């Protein structure tokens, strides 16, 4: 079961990101471009170039979790 705290911060990363990036690439973006700690329990949301794909990166206390969603037009 996934539990989220009531004081969870969700960061929407402006612009588009390369959705081919994995854990290491996205956590490097968080560290270098946003100056945030990807291991602080916050959620970082990245969107693809066309806007039909999003990735969420979240540290759950034991490891990084990545959620990927492809949005359909219909």
C-alpha positions as CSV (number, residue, x, y, z in Angstrom):
1,X,0.0,0.0,0.0
2,X,1.3,3.4,-0.9
3,X,0.8,6.1,1.7
4,X,1.5,9.7,1.1
5,X,2.0,12.2,3.9
6,X,-0.3,15.3,4.3
7,X,2.7,17.6,3.9
8,X,3.9,16.1,0.6
9,X,5.3,18.5,-1.9
10,X,4.7,17.9,-5.6
11,X,6.9,19.7,-8.1
12,X,5.7,20.1,-11.7
13,X,8.8,20.5,-13.8
14,X,8.0,23.2,-16.4
15,X,8.7,22.5,-20.1
16,X,9.3,19.1,-21.5
17,X,11.7,16.4,-20.5
18,X,13.2,13.4,-22.3
19,X,10.9,10.6,-21.2
20,X,13.5,8.0,-22.2
21,X,15.5,9.0,-19.0
22,X,15.4,6.6,-16.2
23,X,16.0,6.9,-12.4
24,X,19.5,8.2,-12.7
25,X,18.7,10.7,-15.5
26,X,15.7,12.2,-13.9
27,X,17.3,12.4,-10.4
28,X,20.2,14.2,-12.0
29,X,17.7,16.7,-13.5
30,X,16.2,17.2,-10.1
31,X,19.6,17.8,-8.5
32,X,21.2,20.0,-11.2
33,X,18.3,21.9,-12.8
34,X,15.9,22.3,-9.9
35,X,18.5,22.3,-7.1
36,X,16.4,19.9,-5.1
37,X,17.1,16.6,-3.4
38,X,15.4,13.7,-5.1
39,X,15.7,11.6,-2.0
40,X,13.7,14.0,0.3
41,X,10.3,12.3,-0.2
42,X,8.9,14.9,-2.7
43,X,7.3,14.0,-6.0
44,X,8.7,15.4,-9.2
45,X,6.5,15.3,-12.3
46,X,8.0,15.5,-15.8
47,X,6.1,15.7,-19.1
48,X,7.1,14.5,-22.6
49,X,7.6,16.7,-25.6
50,X,4.1,16.1,-27.0
51,X,2.4,16.2,-23.7
52,X,1.0,12.7,-23.9
53,X,3.5,11.1,-21.5
54,X,4.3,11.9,-17.9
55,X,6.7,10.4,-15.4
56,X,6.7,10.8,-11.6
57,X,9.8,10.3,-9.5
58,X,9.4,9.7,-5.8
59,X,11.5,8.5,-2.9
60,X,9.4,6.4,-0.7
61,X,12.0,6.0,2.1
62,X,13.4,2.7,0.8
63,X,14.1,3.5,-2.9
64,X,13.2,5.6,-5.9
65,X,9.8,4.9,-7.5
66,X,9.0,5.9,-11.0
67,X,5.5,6.0,-12.3
68,X,4.9,6.4,-16.0
69,X,1.6,7.2,-17.7
70,X,0.8,7.5,-21.4
71,X,-2.3,9.6,-22.0
72,X,-4.6,8.5,-24.8
73,X,-6.3,11.1,-27.0
74,X,-9.8,9.5,-26.8
